[in-house]
Amino acid sequence: MQVAPPQYPPTRQPQRLITSNAGAHSTTTRLQGPICMGLGAGLSTSSRASFAENAPLPRLFRRSISTQRGKPPFDKILIANRGEIACRVAKTAREMGIKTVAIYSIPDARAVHVQMCDEAYCVGPAASTESYLNMEKIIEIMKLSGAQAVHPGYGFLSENAKFAERLVEEGLVFIGPNVFAIKSMGDKIESKQLAMDAGVTTIPGQLGLIHTDQDAIRVSNEIGYPVMIKASAGGGGKGMRVAYNDIEAGEGFRLSKSEAASSFGDDRIFIEKFVDQPRHIEIQIIADTHGNIIYLPERECSIQRRNQKVIEEAPSPFIDEKTWRAMGEQAVALAKAVQYQSAGTIEMMVDGNKNFYFLEMNTRLQVEHPITELVTGLDLVELMIRVAAGEALPFKQSDISAKGWAIESRIYAEDTLRNFLPSVGVLHRYRPPKETPVGDHNGTVRIDTGVEECSEISIHYDPMIAKLITYAPTRNQAIEKMKQALDEFVIRGVRCNINFVRDVMDNPRFMSGDLTTHFIAQEYPDPGFRGHKLTATELHELVAIAAMLQMQHRQQAKIFLQPEGSFVAGKQTVGRAALVGVLSPEGIVAQSDLVITTEGTVGEAHKTRVHIQAKKPKLGDVISTEFVLEIEGHGQRHYAANLPDNSGLYYATCKETGTVRTVQLVDRTNYGYLLSMAGSPYKMTLRSEELERLSQHMPIKVAPDLSAQLATPMPGKLHSIAVTEGQVVVAGQEMCVVEAMKMQNVLRCPKDCTIKQIKASVGDNLSLDQVIMLFE
């Protein structure tokens, strides 16, 4: 049976790539048709060579786990996933000399993972159930391409026992654990019973299935609030709710059941006790088919929102070696009970006294696996592939220890100022920080991503843009490296959570290592995260930067340089001759008195008076790079700064303190600048004293009244409507549910009112701020 080709618009028609090698020469023939896309699909032959030679895939930061240099364990593998994890697997496969096959849905036809693999096949339309979850079509593509094994990544089919079973039936290899392990650990109820039988400590709860919301309320009362309502086949924070009373238990049961059905095709629910002030700690294991099971250093995953991890680190700042060994031994006992092989993770809840309880076992590669790789030097993807091929692990438990500290920040496309609602759109600018290898004296930066500039973030899939990982000898050094990397991460076109994770890095409680899964709720209570609040020093630095930028741009205007400056080999060019006044005996070529207004997303606007003097340019420069500033309330400071680079990054050094501050020039406006500091945007208005005085007479724009309507705060699909026209409703009552990026979001009534008109229907695809209903 041939794989059914999708129907493409003319501009999205991929090409079939056939390459034949003959001696030292190769020829490339292009045939029209949507069957296969190779690495260079859509590029000329010369462009493809340029991609391979000038943009090599960054090597995984690791020490070799094997000295084998013979035939790779497989000739070709299929990667049954998309996005960053598909790219991640492709990198290691290429290093091992294994050819890769990608699959893609129609919206992913030009995705990065498609370009990175040797072959790619369309697997269906956007809906996951018809594409990345389509087992039979994936198996058919494996046969068509000649792939011997499949790596499932995480999510989608990675923990689907039926898929692993079908592969065995077809004589194909699943790069993961055996069917029994997937089945038993994938069912949270069965896995909890197996854990108890294996001597693993577990959380008290109801092992039986919950069928109705009334059953959920009854069981919750028997266990005692608070409780955790969980999907039996769940994972990734989906199908999970914490309930503190009967109302939340009934509603949580209904929403978890619906989420579980749409995400996993399994709506079974169970309930267990929720541990207050817990830490989420997990143990990574790796096991082969020769009876060897090794546990690796623990990961701290307590910074979570809606039960989904946001920041992870390894090792944990809380767990000592004795506790790690005890947790690791229990993890191995559970793995032995299910005859486990491949990589897997045992997730545990740890209380303040270091008592730990089994939560679940994920029978797949975890999103946060890079931090384990950095502190151990191991490549977990390579280990999974070699284990699947029957090889034994090349190390013992006594060889394992954590060296240094690694932190991972998940960069999501979401609007942090609107309760982290999903954000969709095109990445019209995407410039991640520069990657650096392990051993760099300034620390390590690693980027795992599946996007590039002009990639689209759609409503169909997970909103993750990238994983940013830093590594250093100590935790504090890893945090400082993460701050710098976040400051240099440029993303435009969608809103993202860089401002939030950057703020967490500055949080005193985070820096001290005092973490629980309640961290976000406790540190950012209602109304939640509103943006970074500038310290007095940060405010003065931002004001100084705005003043210097304006002075430099005024100088540019006199010599007709482009706004971003001209660069050759990374250095600013000379352009025209010297500025007027460079021979000033005082060395000052320009000065100005300004009133600078700083407006962020939190707190009141600040007005600061500044006197700035620009020193004459250095030999070879055409604009000033050194300045003297008198900042109201801060005294005199000397700064050095070049023009922003082409990404908008601006580095300013204060000579008195030695501090280097990185900001992003987001936009130039009629009033001044939109700058980003510590991930958060700031509107900088620069005026002379006279203009500042006159501005007081300008009318103030009044925001429109939107209280008589309910609009969707995120793009998505209208899943359900809970009210009817003419119905009287009260504040806080559920109005509808919008499903976006696999998560269901309840929209509630903002006030007591009557429903005047419902303007949308169940199943409609909603755009951002689209009106769903009107009130009166």
N, C-alpha and C positions, 0 to 999 in steps of 0.2 A: 504494500500500500504506500503510495507516495504522500509526502507531507503536503497538505493543502496549502497552496500559496495564498498570502493575503492580497487584498486589493489596495494598491498604493495610488495616491495622487501622483501626477507626473513628476513633481519635484522631490518625491520621497522614494522613487523607484531605485532599489539597490541593484547591484550588478553581480553576476556570478563570476568568480575569479578562478581561472585555471592556470597554474604555473607548471611548466615543465623544465627540467634541468638537463642540459647536455654539455658535459665537460665543464669548461669554465664559463659557458654562456647560458643564459636562461631567457625564455620568452614568456611574455604574459599576454594571454588572450582574454578578452572581455566578452561575455555572452549576456544578453539581456535576460532578466528573470530573477525572481525574488527567492531563489533557492538558497544561495550561499553568499556570504560576504566575507572576504578575507581581511587580513591586516590592513591592506592598502586600498580597500574598496572605496571608490569615490575619489581616489587620488591618482595622479599620473604616475608612471613608473618612476620618474625622477623624484617626485614628491615622496613616494614610499621609501626610496633609498634615503632621502633626507630625514624622514621620521626615524628610521632605524639607526642612522649614523649620528645624528645631532641631538636626538632626544631619547637616549637609552633609558630603559626602565631602571629606576633606582634599586640597588640591591637591598635585600632585606638585611637589617642590621643584626648579624648573628655570627657565631662561630660555627664552623662546619660540624655537623653531627655524624658525618661519615667520610671516610677516606676513599670510598668506592669511586672508581673512574670508569667502570665498565658500562654495559648496556643499562639504560634507565629501567626502572621497575615496570613501566608501561610505555608503549609507543605513543598512545594518544588517549587523553581523557576528555570527557565532557564536563563542563561546569554548569550545573543546573541551578543557576542563580543569576543575579544581575548586580549592578552597582559596585560599591567598593569591595565587597567580599569576592565577587567574581574577578575583579582586577587583582585582588590580593592573591588568590589561588593561581591565577595565570602567571604572576611574577615568579613564584616558586617553581611552577611547572617548567617555565622557560629555562630557569637556572639548572633544572635537573635534566634538560634535554628532552622534555616530553612535549609533544604537540598538544594544542588545546582546541576544543570546540566550544563555541559560545552558543547560547540560545537567546532569543530576544522576542519581545512582543512588538507589535506594530509601532507603538510610540517610542520604543527603545531602539529603533532601527539604526540610529546614528550615535548610540550610546558609546561611552569610552570602552566598556568591557567588550563590545563587539569589535572595536578597532584593535584591541590588544591580543585577541585570540587569532589563531591561524585560520580557523573557519568559523562561520556563524550561520545559524539557521533560524528562520522565523518559526515561532512556536504557537502563534495565535494572536488574538486581539488584546486590548489593554487589560481586561479583567483577569486577575490572577488565576481564577478557576478554569479559564479557557486557555491559559498560556503557561505560566511558570508552575502551576499545579497540575498540568495535563500530563499525567504519568505515561499514558500510552503513546502520546506524540513524542515525548522525550525519548522513550525507548526506541521508537521508530527512527528518530534522528541518530541515535547511537549506532544503530545497525547501518543506516545510510552512510554515516561518516566513518565508520570503522573504529569508533571509540571503544576501548576495552573496559573502561571504568568511568564512574561518575563521582565527582565531588559536589555535594549538595550545598556547601557553605553553611549559612544559618538561616532560619526561617524557611518558608515555602515547604519543600519536601524533605528537609534535613532530618526531621524526627518522625517521618511517616513510615511506619512498619510495613504497610502494604506496598509501598514503592520499593523498599529494600527486598521484600519478598518477590516481587515481580522481576527484579533484576536477577535474583538467584535463579528463578525459573528460566530466564532467557540466557543464562550462562554469562552474565555480566557482573562486574565487581562494583560493590557499593563501598566507597571510601568513607567508612564509618563503622559503627558497632554492628553486632549481629541482630537479627530480627527479634529474638527473645528480649534482649536488653532494651531495644527501642520500645517494644510493646509494654514491658513491665515498668520501665522508668517514665514512659510517656503518659501513663495513666497515674495521676497524682495519688489516687486512692490506693491502687495496687502498690505503687512505689513506697508509700508510707508504711504499708504492712510488711513489705519485704525489708525495709530498713529496720523496722522493729525486730523482725526475725533475725536480722544480721547483727543485732546488738548496737544499732545506731540510735542515739537519742533523738526523740521526735517531739513536736509540739502537740499538746492535748487538742483534740478536736473530734468532729463527727466523720467517721470513715465512710458512712453510707451516703448515697446520692440524695440530693435535695431536688424535689420535683415541682414544688409550688412556692410562691412567695410566703404563704402562711407557714409552710414547712420551714422555710428559711428563718422566719421570725421565731418560731418555736425552738428550733435547734440553737439559734443564737442566744436565746434566753437561758437555755439549759447549760451552754458553755460559759456564758457570762460575757457581757460587752467589755471591751471592744472585740470584734471578730473580723477575720479575713475571709471574704467570699471569693472563692477561686474556681476557675474553670479546670476541670480534670485534665484536659488536654492542652492547657494554656501555656503561655510563655511570653517573654518580652513585655510584661506589664499589661497585656491584653486579657480581658475577662477577669479582672481582679478589682475588688472594691473593699475598702475598710468601712465597717458600720459601727456606729456608737449608740444606736437606738433602733427601735422597731421600724420607724419610717425609713431610715437609711438601709436597714436590712432588706426590706421588701423591694425598695427601688434598686438597691445594689444587686440583688438576685436577678431582677428582670434585665438590667443593663448588661451584667456579666454574661448572662445566658445568651443574650442576643449577640454580643461581641464575640463570644466563643463560637457560636454557630457560623458567623460570617468569616471569622479569621481561620478557624481550624476545622469547620465542618462537624463539630462535636460540641453539643450544648450542655454536657453534663457538668453539674456544679456540686462542690462540697464546701464545708465551712470548718475553720479551725480557729483556735484562740490567737488573737493578735498580741504579740509581745510588745509592751511599752518600752520606749527608749532602746530599741534594738539596733545593733549593727548588722549589716548584710555582708557576710564574709563568705568567700567561695574558694574551694580547693580544686585546682586543675590537676587532672590525672592523665596519664598516657599509658596505654596497655597494649601489649602485642599478643600474637596468637601462640606464644611459647610459654605463657604463664607469668610473664613479667608485668607487674603493675607498679608504676612509680607516681608518687604525688609530688607536685611542684609547689613553690612558694605561694602563699595565700594572696588573694586579691581583696582589697577593701572597696566595696561597691555601695556604700551607704548614702551617697548623694544621689537621691532619686526624686523624681516628680511623677505622680500618678503611677507609682511602682515601676517606672522605667528609669534605668540608670542614666546619669548625665555625666558624672565624673567618676573615674575609677583610678586606683593606684595599687602598686605592688612594691614592697610588701605593705601590710597594714601598720599604721602607727600605733595600734592598740594591742595586737597579738604578739605574745612572746613565743620563743621557740618551743617551750613545753606545750603550749596550747596548740601551736601549729602541728607539732608531731602527733598530738592526740587526735586532732581533726583529720589529719592525713591518714592515720591508721584506720579510723572509722570509714573514711572515703574508700580506702583500699578494700576493706571488708565488704562494703556494699558492692563494689565493682566485681569482687570475686563471686558474690552471690548470684550475679547475673552473667557470669562468664564474659566479662566486658573486654573488648579490644578497641583500639583507636583512642582519640582524644575525647575527654568528657569532663564535665564540671559538676561537683557536688556543692550546691548552694546551702548555706547554713545561716541561721539567726543566732547572734551572740549577744548576751546581755552584759550589763556592767560588771558582773563578777566573772566574766569569761566562761560562763556556762553556754554551751552551744547546742543547737537543735537543728535537725535535718529539715530542710524545706523541700527540695526537689533535686533531681539529677537531670542535667541537660546533656543529652546524648549526641552532642554536636560540637562544632567549634563555636566558641563564644565571640560576641562582638569585641569584647575587651581583651582578646588573647594577645595583642601586641605588647602589653605591659609585662606579661609573663615572659614573652620572648626576649624582651630587652634585659630583664634582670637575671635571666638564665643563659642567654646566648643561644637558645634552641629555636629552631624553625618548626613550629607545630604543624604547619601544613605539610612540610616534607616528611615529618614523622608519620602523619596520618597516611600519606601515600605509600611510604615504605612498609608500614604495618599491614596495609591492605594488600600489598604484594607478598606478604608472608615473611618479611624480614624481622629479625629480632631487634629489640632496642639496643643501641650501642653504648649504654651507660647503666649504672646502678644507682640505687637510692642514695648511697653514701657520696655520690658525685654531685648531688643536687644541693644548692644553696643560693640564696638571693645575693646578688652583687649590685650595689647601687640602688637607685630609686627611680621608678617610672610612674608617670601620671598620664592619663588619657582624658581628653575633653571631647565629648561628642558634639559636633557642630550640626545643629538641626535648622531646617528652614521653618521657623516659627516666629510669631510676633510675641516677644516676651512682655511687651507692655499691654497686650490684650489677652492676658492669662495664658500665654504660650500657645495660642491658636495657630494652626498650620498656615504657612505662607507659600503661595505658588507663583511661578513665573519663570522667566529666563534669566540665567546668570550672565548679564551683559558685561560684568567684570568679575573675574575670579583669579586672584593672585595669592596663592598660599605662601607662607614663609618658606625660606630656603631650607631644604633638608640637609642635615649634617650627620656624619656617621658616628658610630660609637667610638669613643677615644678622643673625639675633638675636645680640646681643652676648655672650650666654651659651653660644652654640653651637647646633647644629641636632640635633634628634631626629626620626627618621622611623620609623614602624612600618608594615611590610607584613605583613598578617595575613589569615586567612580564617576566624577564629573569633570568638566573643563569649561572654559569660557564658552558661552552660548548654549550650554546644556540647559534642559528644561526640568524644573521641579514641578511635577504634576500631582494631581489629587489621587492618582491610582496607586502609588507605592509609598513606602516609608520615607519620611521627610529628611533623612540623614544626608547631609552634604559631604561630610568628611569626618575622619577621626584624627585629631591632633595629639600626638604623643611626644612627651619630652622625657629625657633620661639624664641623670647626673649622679655623682657620688652620694649626695645627701638629699633628703626630702626638701629642705629649704632651697637648695640649688635647683632642683627640678621644678619647684613652684616658680622661682624667678625666671627660669627659662621658658616656662609656660606663659607667664605674663608677657614676656617680650614677643613670643611667637604669636600670641593672640593679638597683640597690638599691631603686628605686621600682616595679619590675615585680612586681605581685602576682598569683600564680597559685596556686589551691587546687583540689584535686580529683584532680589527677594529679601525679606527680613530674616534675620537669623539670631541665634542665641549667644553670639560671641559676647555681647554686652553683659549677659547674665553670668556666664562661666568666668569671665574676666573679673566680675565683681566678687564672685565666690573666692577667687584666688587672693583677693585683698582682705577677705573676712578674717578677723582675728581668731574666731573659733575654728575656722578651717585650718588656718596656719598652725594652730596649736595641736591639731589632730583630734579635737573633741567632736566626734562625728556620731550621728545616729541617722536612721532612715527618716527621722522627723526634722532633719536639719533645715530643709527648704521651708517647711511650714512654720518652723519656729523663728528662723532668721528673716523670713520675708512674709510676715503675717498679712492679713487683709489690709489693704487691697492688693497685696503681693508685690513683686518686684516692679519698681517704677523707674529704674535707671540708676546709674552710678551717681552718688552724691559726692561732689568735689570737696576735697580738703582745702584749707586755706592755701597751702603750698601749691596744690594742683591748680587752683583757680589762678594764682599769680603766674604760674608757668603757662597756662593756656592763654592768658591775656598777653603775655610777652610774645608768644608765638604768633598770635593774631596781628600784633603790631609789627613784628618783623616781616611777616608775609606781605602786609600791605606796603611796607617800605620797599621790599624787593620787587613787588609787582609794579609799583610806580617807577622804579628804576628801569625795569624791563620795558615799560611803555615808551620810555625816552629813547631806547636803543633798538626798538622794533624786534625784540626777540619774541618767540612764541610763548604763550602763558606758562607752559610747563617747562620751558627752557629747552636748549638743544644739547644733546649728549652724544659724544663719540667715545666708544669703548668705556662707557660708564662715567665719563668725566665731562664736566660742563665746558662747552667751547667758548672761544673768545668773542666771536661775533664782531661788533663794531668797536670803534676806538673808545678811549676812556670817557667816563662821565664828566659832566660839567662840575667843576669844583674839586676834582680829585687831588689837586695840588694845594688844597687848604692846609695852612700851616698847623692847624690843630688836628688834622687827620679826620675831620668830620665832614662828610659830603652832604648830609641832609639831616634834618631833625623835624620833629612834629609833636604837637600836644593833642592827645586824643582822650575821648571818653568812650570806653569799651563796655558794652552791655553783654553779659554772658547769660544765656538762657538754656537750661537743660530740661530734661523731662521730669525732674523732681526738684522740689524746693523753689524758692523765689529767684527772680532775676537779680544779678549783681551788676552794679555799675562801678567801674574802676577807672581812675584817671591815671594816664601814663604819659611820660615824656620820653621819647625815643630819639636816639642819635645813631646814625649809621656811619661807621668808619669807612674810610676809603678802601676800595677793593684791593685785594692782594694782586701781585703781579700775575698776569694771565687771566684774572677774573674780570668780569664786566659788571658785576653787581656786588653789593656789599654782602659779606658773610659774617661780619662781626658788628655787634651792637652794644650800646650802653643804654640801659633803661632805668628810669626812676619810676617805680610803681608805688602808687598810693598805699601806705600802710605796710610796705615791704622793703623800702629802701632801694639802694642802687644795686643793680645786677649787670654782669657782663655775660652776653650770650654769643654763641657761634652757631650758625645754621646755614646750610646750602638750600637751594631751591628744592621743592618736592620732586621726587622722581616721577616716572611715568605712571606709577601706580597710585600716586598721591601721597606717598609716605614722606613725612617731614621729620627730620631728626634735629633736635635743638639741644645744645650742651650749655649748661650753666657753669661758668668757670669757677665761681665761688664754691659750689658744692660738688662739682664733678658729675652731677646727674645728667644723664642723657634721656630726654623725653621723646617718645615716638608718638606722633599724632597722624591722623589721616585727613588730608584735604578732600572732603567729600564733594564740595561744590563752592564756586564763587558766585556771589549774589549781588544784587544792587545795594544791599545794606552792609555787606562784608563777606563773611565766610560761614560755611557749615563745616565744622571740624568734628572729628571723632577722637576722643581721648578715653583710654581704658575701655574701649568698645562702645561707649555711649556717645550720642550726637549732641553737639552744642552749637546753638545759633549765636554767632559772634557779630554784633553790630558795632561798627566803628564810626564815630562822628567827631567832628571838631567841637569845641566848646559852644560855638555859635549855633551849629546844626543841632546839637543836643538841646539847647535852650528852645529853639523853634519846634523841635519834635514834640514838646509838651502840648502843643496846640493841635496836633493831628488827631482826627477822630479815631476812636477805638472800634475795631471790627467786632460785632456781636455774633456769637456762634448761633446757628439755627437750632430751633427746638425740635428735638428728635424723640421726645418722650411719648408721642402718640403713635409710635410704630415699633415693630420688632423686625430688625434686620439681622441677617446672618453675619457673625463676626469673622467667618472664615469661608473660603470656597468649599463646597462639598455637595453631598447628595442628601436631599430631604428624606430621612428615613421614616419618620412618623409624625403625625399631628395629633395632639392630645386634647384639643378644644374644637368648638364649632362656632360659627357665626352667631352672634346674639348671646353667647354664654357669658355669664358674669364670673370673673376670675379674681383672684387675690394675689397680692405681691408674693413672689417666690414660687407660685404654682408652675408646674411643667407646662410648656406651651407646645414644644416640638423637639425632635431629636435630629441633629444634622450629623451625618457620617462623613468623616474626612480622614484620609490616610489610615484607614482601618480602625479608627477610634470613633466612638459615638459620644457626642457632646449634647447635653441637655440644655436647651434655652428656656429660661424662666421669665415669668411676667415681672416687669420692673415695678408695677404699682397695681393697686386695686382699680379695676376698669371693666368695660364690656368689650367683647370682640366685635368690631365693626365689620371688618372684611378680611377674608383669607385670600391672599394674592398668589399663593403657590400650591402645588399639589405634591403628594407623596411620590417620590421617584424623580422629581425635578433635580437637575444639576444647577446648583446655586452659585452665583459669583459673589465675590466679596462685597459686603454691605447691601446685598439685594434684599428688598423689603419682602418679608414673608406674610405679615398681617398688620392691620391697622387697629387702633384702640379708640374708644371714646368714653 
